[in-house]
Amino acid sequence: MHEFSLEDILSNDPLGILVEAKPKAKLVNSDDRLIASFEEINSFIEANGHEPQKSTNMSERTLYSRLQGIKDNPEKIEYLKPYDRFNLLKVVEINSIDDILNDDAFGLLRDDKDDIFTLKHVPNNFSSERSKADKVASREICKNFEEFEHLLKECQKDIKEQKRRLIPSVESQLREGMFCVLDGILLYIHKIFQPIRGNSNKLNRRTILIFENGTQSNMLLRSLGKRLKDNGKMVTDLNIDLINEEDNKSGYIYILESKSQDEKISSIKNLYKIGYSTIPVKDRIKNAINEPTYLMAPVRIVAVYETYNMNTQKFEQLIHKFFGKVCLNLDIFGNDNKRYTPREWFIVPLEVIEQTIDLIINGGIVNYRYDEVNEKLNLI
């Protein structure tokens, strides 16, 4: 079988990463395409009232990745300023502590009682105590709770009606406008501020969290991430319908986790199957215990991406090539006593898989390689 490189796959997609372009009525230049792509983001915000997020809805996720790509490109930011009617591309320059304080609209960094730049009598178990102190010292009554109460009630209703789900928390996915459950209490992430560098020389961000019990907190984002991981969940987004009559469903990209009792499999950390299906994933995995591709065991659905107007098989092929070095190398015997070697299982953290999906969508994947030793993406 012929081996395809990343460059082979991408070079065979002349009209954009994995997207099956629709016929165009006229030729347009690159500037026109950039403006048109940015206007799609503006249209989304007009229709939905918020920026596109890192959703499992591939249409919204594509817009999210496109916006992040624009924000990372100073030339595009400058060119698109006349079209930025939602102030999406504002650049805040942080050159001093004064810059941070001047951009602190809520005054969270000027609280003398809880000065984040002053550490007194730091104990040896500072890490755990800091999380506890952040929780207690920053909680206060939310004076404008009526502005958020209806959002929290609607989210509770959506969860009850199974329009939203509770999923394991991943710190890198926390964002403004997201709901989470911490210690059994629903919260809304109202604001995440510009990053600041603490005494440990690590970047962190202050937040404004609104709790359903009428209180608010300015907890540090890293503290929130740690506490959610220990005793909380993230709440999924609502399924937003961004599909119109001209869009064609391509299929599903899915991520699965094995529930095998075989110690050779169950002992492997961060083992996930990344696959493609033209039918709903629940139907595709019904016979998992009898199929070598699923390691002859039940599986758990971790994430499903419904794709439109996309060459989904090429998308899947690119992901597999990117993680080729960490592909599971294990023989499985089927019910027919034949030996099989499944090639869709990879030993890689879930958050890295999701980052890679975003990079494939926005085309930035060609600038990265996976570092299997440190389990992270590296720029090349």
C-alpha positions in Angstrom: 0.0 0.0 0.0 1.3 3.4 -0.9 2.3 5.6 2.0 1.0 9.2 1.9 2.8 12.0 3.7 1.1 15.0 5.3 2.3 17.1 2.3 0.7 14.5 -0.1 -2.6 14.7 1.6 -2.7 18.5 1.8 -1.3 19.1 -1.7 -4.2 17.1 -3.0 -6.7 19.6 -1.5 -6.1 22.7 -3.6 -9.2 24.6 -2.5 -8.7 24.6 1.2 -8.0 22.1 4.0 -10.3 19.1 3.4 -13.3 21.3 2.3 -15.2 20.4 -0.8 -15.6 23.8 -2.2 -18.9 24.7 -3.8 -18.9 26.1 -7.4 -18.2 29.8 -7.5 -20.0 32.2 -9.8 -16.9 34.3 -10.3 -13.2 34.4 -9.6 -12.2 36.1 -6.4 -8.7 37.0 -5.1 -7.2 36.1 -1.7 -8.3 39.4 -0.1 -11.9 38.9 -1.2 -11.8 35.4 0.3 -10.4 36.7 3.6 -13.1 39.3 3.9 -15.8 36.8 3.0 -14.5 34.3 5.5 -14.5 37.0 8.2 -18.0 38.1 7.3 -19.2 34.5 7.9 -18.0 34.9 11.5 -19.8 38.3 11.8 -23.0 36.7 10.5 -22.7 33.9 13.1 -22.4 36.4 15.9 -25.4 38.4 14.6 -27.5 35.2 14.5 -26.3 33.7 17.8 -25.2 36.6 20.0 -21.7 35.2 20.8 -18.4 34.3 19.2 -18.1 30.9 17.6 -16.9 28.4 20.2 -14.9 25.1 20.2 -18.1 23.1 19.8 -18.7 19.5 18.7 -20.7 21.1 15.9 -18.1 21.1 13.1 -19.6 24.2 11.4 -19.3 26.3 14.5 -15.9 24.8 15.3 -14.7 25.7 11.8 -15.6 29.3 12.4 -13.9 29.2 15.8 -10.7 27.9 14.4 -10.8 30.4 11.5 -11.1 33.3 14.0 -8.2 32.0 16.1 -6.1 31.8 13.0 -6.9 35.4 12.1 -6.1 36.6 15.6 -2.7 34.9 15.4 -1.9 36.8 12.1 -1.1 40.6 12.6 -1.4 41.3 8.9 -4.9 39.8 8.7 -5.9 41.7 11.8 -4.7 45.0 10.2 -6.5 44.3 6.9 -9.8 43.3 8.5 -10.1 46.2 10.9 -12.7 48.0 8.7 -14.9 44.9 8.9 -14.5 44.2 12.6 -17.8 45.5 13.7 -17.9 43.3 16.9 -14.4 44.3 18.0 -13.1 40.7 17.7 -9.6 41.6 16.7 -8.8 44.2 19.4 -5.2 43.8 20.6 -4.4 44.7 24.2 -0.7 45.3 24.7 0.6 44.4 28.1 4.0 46.1 28.8 3.7 46.8 32.5 1.6 46.1 35.6 -0.1 49.5 35.0 -1.3 48.1 31.6 -2.8 45.2 33.4 -4.6 47.3 36.0 -5.8 49.8 33.4 -7.4 47.0 31.5 -9.1 45.6 34.6 -12.6 46.8 34.0 -14.0 45.1 37.1 -11.2 46.1 39.5 -10.4 42.5 40.4 -6.7 43.2 40.4 -6.9 46.2 42.7 -8.3 44.5 45.8 -5.9 45.3 48.7 -7.3 42.5 50.8 -6.5 39.9 48.1 -3.4 41.3 46.4 -2.3 38.6 43.9 1.2 40.1 43.8 1.8 39.8 47.6 2.4 36.4 49.2 2.7 36.3 53.0 3.8 33.4 55.2 3.7 30.9 52.4 3.5 27.3 53.9 5.1 24.2 52.4 1.7 22.9 51.2 1.1 26.2 49.3 -0.3 24.6 46.2 -3.3 23.0 47.9 -3.8 25.9 50.3 -3.8 28.4 47.5 -6.7 26.7 45.8 -8.7 26.6 49.0 -7.9 30.3 49.8 -8.9 31.3 46.2 -12.2 29.6 46.7 -13.0 31.2 50.1 -11.5 34.7 49.9 -13.0 35.7 46.5 -16.6 34.5 47.0 -19.1 37.4 47.4 -22.7 38.3 46.7 -23.4 39.0 43.0 -25.1 42.4 43.0 -26.4 42.1 39.4 -27.4 38.4 39.7 -30.7 39.1 37.9 -28.7 39.6 34.6 -27.5 36.0 34.8 -30.2 34.1 36.7 -32.3 33.4 33.6 -29.2 31.9 31.8 -28.5 29.6 34.7 -32.1 28.5 34.9 -32.2 27.8 31.2 -29.1 25.8 31.4 -30.6 23.7 34.3 -33.6 23.1 32.1 -31.5 22.1 29.1 -29.6 19.6 31.3 -32.8 18.1 32.6 -34.2 17.8 29.0 -30.8 16.3 27.9 -30.1 19.1 25.5 -26.8 19.6 27.4 -24.6 17.0 29.0 -22.1 16.9 31.8 -18.6 15.9 30.6 -15.2 15.6 32.2 -13.5 19.0 32.6 -10.4 19.9 30.4 -8.8 23.1 31.6 -7.7 24.2 28.1 -11.3 24.2 26.9 -12.6 26.6 29.6 -13.9 29.8 27.9 -16.2 32.7 28.4 -19.9 31.9 28.1 -19.4 28.3 29.3 -21.4 26.6 32.1 -19.8 24.2 34.6 -20.8 22.3 37.7 -18.5 22.7 40.7 -19.1 20.9 44.0 -22.7 20.3 42.8 -23.4 24.0 42.0 -23.9 25.3 38.5 -21.7 28.2 37.5 -21.4 30.5 34.5 -18.0 31.7 33.2 -18.8 35.4 32.6 -15.3 36.8 32.0 -11.8 35.6 31.5 -9.2 38.4 31.7 -5.9 38.9 29.9 -3.1 36.6 31.1 -0.8 37.8 33.9 2.5 36.2 35.0 2.8 35.4 38.7 5.8 34.8 41.0 6.1 31.3 39.7 6.6 32.8 36.2 3.6 30.9 35.0 0.8 32.6 33.1 -2.7 32.7 34.7 -5.9 34.6 34.2 -8.5 36.0 36.6 -12.1 35.1 35.9 -15.6 36.3 36.9 -17.7 33.2 37.8 -21.5 33.5 38.5 -22.9 30.8 40.7 -26.6 29.7 40.7 -26.8 30.5 44.5 -26.4 34.2 43.7 -22.7 34.5 44.5 -19.7 35.4 42.3 -16.0 34.7 42.4 -12.8 36.0 40.7 -11.0 32.7 41.0 -7.9 32.1 39.0 -8.5 30.1 35.8 -5.9 27.4 36.7 -7.5 27.0 40.2 -10.9 26.6 38.5 -9.4 24.0 36.1 -7.9 22.0 39.0 -11.0 22.1 41.1 -13.3 21.1 38.2 -11.0 18.2 37.5 -11.2 17.0 41.1 -14.9 17.7 41.8 -16.7 19.1 38.8 -17.9 18.8 35.2 -18.1 20.9 32.1 -21.5 21.4 30.6 -21.8 20.9 26.8 -23.0 23.6 24.5 -26.5 23.4 23.0 -26.6 21.9 19.5 -26.8 25.0 17.3 -28.2 24.4 13.9 -25.9 26.2 11.4 -26.9 24.0 8.5 -28.8 25.2 5.5 -30.4 23.5 2.5 -27.3 23.7 0.4 -25.1 21.8 2.9 -24.5 18.1 2.5 -23.8 15.9 5.5 -20.5 14.1 5.0 -20.5 11.8 8.0 -19.1 11.6 11.5 -15.6 11.9 13.0 -15.6 10.1 16.4 -13.4 9.5 19.3 -13.9 6.3 21.4 -12.4 4.9 24.5 -12.1 1.1 25.1 -13.9 -0.6 27.9 -11.9 -3.8 27.4 -11.1 -5.9 30.5 -7.9 -7.2 28.9 -5.0 -5.9 31.0 -2.9 -5.4 27.9 -5.4 -2.8 26.8 -6.9 -1.4 30.0 -3.5 -0.6 31.4 -2.7 1.8 28.5 -3.3 5.4 29.5 -4.7 7.9 26.9 -5.7 5.2 24.4 -8.4 6.5 21.9 -9.8 5.3 18.6 -10.2 8.1 16.0 -12.5 7.0 13.3 -15.0 7.9 10.6 -18.5 6.7 9.9 -21.3 7.5 7.4 -24.0 6.3 9.9 -24.7 7.5 13.5 -21.9 6.4 15.8 -24.2 4.6 18.2 -25.3 2.4 15.4 -21.8 1.9 14.1 -20.5 0.5 17.5 -23.4 -1.7 18.3 -21.4 -4.8 17.5 -18.1 -3.6 18.9 -17.5 -6.7 21.1 -17.4 -8.8 17.9 -15.2 -6.6 15.7 -11.4 -6.5 15.9 -11.4 -2.8 14.9 -12.9 -2.1 18.3 -10.5 -4.5 20.1 -13.3 -7.1 20.5 -14.7 -5.1 23.5 -17.4 -2.5 24.3 -16.4 1.1 23.8 -17.4 4.5 25.2 -18.2 7.4 23.0 -16.0 10.4 24.0 -16.8 12.9 21.2 -18.6 13.0 17.9 -18.2 15.6 15.2 -20.9 15.8 12.6 -19.4 17.1 9.4 -20.8 18.9 6.4 -19.3 19.8 3.0 -16.1 18.0 4.0 -14.0 15.2 2.7 -14.3 13.3 6.0 -12.2 10.4 4.9 -9.3 12.6 4.0 -9.8 14.4 7.4 -9.5 11.0 9.2 -6.5 10.0 7.0 -4.7 13.2 8.0 -5.3 12.7 11.7 -4.0 9.1 11.4 -0.9 10.2 9.6 -0.2 12.9 12.1 -0.4 10.5 15.1 1.3 7.6 13.2 4.2 7.2 15.6 1.8 6.6 18.5 -0.5 4.2 16.8 -1.3 1.1 18.9 0.7 -1.9 17.8 -1.3 -4.9 19.1 -2.6 -8.0 17.5 -6.3 -9.0 18.1 -7.9 -12.4 17.3 -11.4 -12.2 15.9 -14.2 -14.7 16.3 -12.9 -16.4 13.1 -9.5 -17.1 14.9 -7.7 -14.8 12.4 -5.2 -12.3 13.6 -5.9 -8.6 13.1 -3.9 -5.4 13.8 -6.3 -2.4 14.3 -4.7 0.8 13.0 -7.2 3.4 14.3 -6.2 3.4 18.0 -3.7 6.0 19.2 -1.9 6.7 22.5 -2.3 10.4 22.9 -4.1 12.8 25.4 -7.6 13.8 24.5 -6.9 17.5 24.6 -4.1 17.0 22.1 -6.5 15.2 19.7 -8.9 18.1 20.0 -6.2 20.7 19.4 -5.1 18.7 16.3 -8.7 18.7 14.9 -8.8 22.5 15.3 -5.4 22.9 13.5 -6.6 20.7 10.6 -9.7 22.8 10.2 -7.8 26.1 10.1 -4.9 24.8 8.0 -2.2 25.3 10.7 -1.5 21.6 11.0 1.4 21.9 8.5 3.3 23.9 11.1 3.2 21.3 13.9 4.5 17.9 14.8 3.4 15.7 17.7 6.0 15.2 20.4 5.2 11.7 21.7 7.8 12.0 24.5 6.3 15.1 26.1 2.8 14.4 24.7 2.3 17.9 23.2 2.2 19.7 19.9 5.4 21.5 18.8 5.9 24.2 16.2 8.3 23.3 13.5 
